[in-house]
């Protein structure tokens, strides 16, 4: 049985190898992993994983988007977006939850709203920094 970063082969709906290129609209169910190159649009209610060698230039609309590779474009995660260590993301991110691991690179805009489809609450993300000694700077 194949196991990819905590997922069994039965949980993956599809896998795109590093030597594969795809141009167009990709739709899938369950979980899909991209280690190749994708340009266009990716749509699913479920999980997209962009592996270490994955290079995606697309408009992404998925339930969960987990990135360890390179992504540019617009990324909408209805539940959450994860920028994992080693990822390089130059995009507009739209999601109610955003996780950025140490070692991830992000440049772009981030919109975090209770519902990711909403356009209210847009803000520019300047930097993610660790906490500063527990000091509370609220008014």
C-alpha positions in Angstrom: 0.0 0.0 0.0 1.3 3.4 -1.0 1.5 6.0 1.8 2.2 9.7 0.9 2.6 12.1 3.9 0.0 10.5 6.1 -2.4 9.5 3.2 -3.0 6.0 2.0 -3.5 5.3 -1.7 -7.2 4.8 -1.1 -7.5 8.4 0.0 -5.9 9.8 -3.1 -8.2 10.4 -6.1 -5.3 11.3 -8.3 -1.6 11.9 -8.5 0.4 14.0 -11.1 4.0 12.9 -11.3 6.9 15.3 -11.5 7.4 14.6 -15.2 3.7 15.6 -16.1 2.4 18.9 -17.4 -1.3 19.9 -17.5 -2.9 22.9 -19.1 -6.6 23.5 -18.6 -9.2 22.9 -15.9 -8.6 20.1 -13.4 -11.6 18.8 -11.3 -11.4 16.0 -8.8 -13.0 14.3 -5.8 -11.3 13.3 -2.6 -7.6 14.2 -2.5 -5.3 15.0 -5.4 -1.6 15.5 -5.3 0.4 17.5 -7.9 4.2 17.0 -8.2 4.2 18.1 -11.9 3.3 21.4 -13.6 -0.3 22.7 -13.8 -1.4 25.9 -15.5 -5.1 26.9 -15.6 -7.8 26.2 -13.0 -8.2 23.6 -10.3 -11.6 23.0 -8.7 -12.7 20.6 -6.0 -14.7 20.5 -2.7 -11.8 18.5 -1.2 -8.0 18.5 -0.7 -5.3 19.6 -3.1 -1.7 18.8 -2.2 1.1 20.6 -4.1 4.2 18.5 -3.5 7.8 19.7 -3.2 8.4 19.5 -7.0 4.9 20.8 -7.9 4.7 24.0 -9.9 1.2 25.5 -10.2 0.2 28.7 -11.9 -3.6 28.6 -11.6 -6.8 29.8 -10.1 -7.4 27.3 -7.3 -10.8 26.7 -5.6 -10.6 23.8 -3.2 -11.8 22.8 0.3 -8.2 22.5 1.7 -5.0 23.5 -0.2 -1.7 22.2 1.2 1.4 23.6 -0.5 5.0 22.5 -0.2 5.9 23.4 -3.9 5.6 26.6 -5.9 2.3 28.3 -6.5 1.2 31.5 -8.2 -2.2 32.9 -9.1 -5.2 33.0 -6.8 -5.8 30.4 -4.1 -9.2 29.9 -2.4 -9.3 27.4 0.4 -12.9 27.1 1.7 -11.7 25.5 4.9 -8.0 26.3 5.1 -4.7 27.0 3.2 -1.4 25.5 4.4 1.9 27.0 3.3 4.4 24.3 4.4 8.2 24.7 5.0 9.9 25.0 1.6 6.9 26.4 -0.3 7.1 29.4 -2.5 3.8 31.2 -3.0 3.2 34.4 -4.9 -0.6 34.7 -4.9 -3.7 36.1 -3.5 -4.9 33.8 -0.7 -8.6 33.6 0.3 -9.6 31.4 3.3 -11.0 31.5 6.8 -7.9 29.8 8.1 -4.3 30.2 7.0 -1.3 28.2 8.3 2.2 29.3 7.5 5.1 27.1 8.6 8.5 28.5 9.4 10.6 28.3 6.2 7.6 29.0 3.8 7.9 32.0 1.5 4.7 34.0 0.8 4.3 37.2 -1.2 0.9 38.6 -2.1 -2.4 39.5 -0.5 -4.5 37.5 2.0 -8.2 37.7 2.6 -9.4 36.0 5.8 -13.1 36.0 6.4 -15.5 33.7 8.2 -16.6 32.5 4.8 -13.9 32.4 2.2 -16.4 33.3 -0.6 -17.0 36.7 1.0 -15.1 39.7 -0.3 -15.2 41.7 2.9 -12.2 42.0 5.2 -9.4 42.1 2.5 -6.1 43.0 3.9 -2.5 43.0 2.8 -0.2 40.6 4.5 3.0 42.3 5.2 4.8 39.8 7.5 4.3 36.9 9.7 6.3 37.2 12.9 6.5 35.2 16.1 5.0 36.4 19.3 6.9 39.0 21.3 7.2 37.9 24.8 3.4 37.7 25.4 3.0 41.5 25.3 -0.6 42.6 24.6 -0.8 45.6 22.2 -4.6 45.7 22.0 -6.3 49.1 22.9 
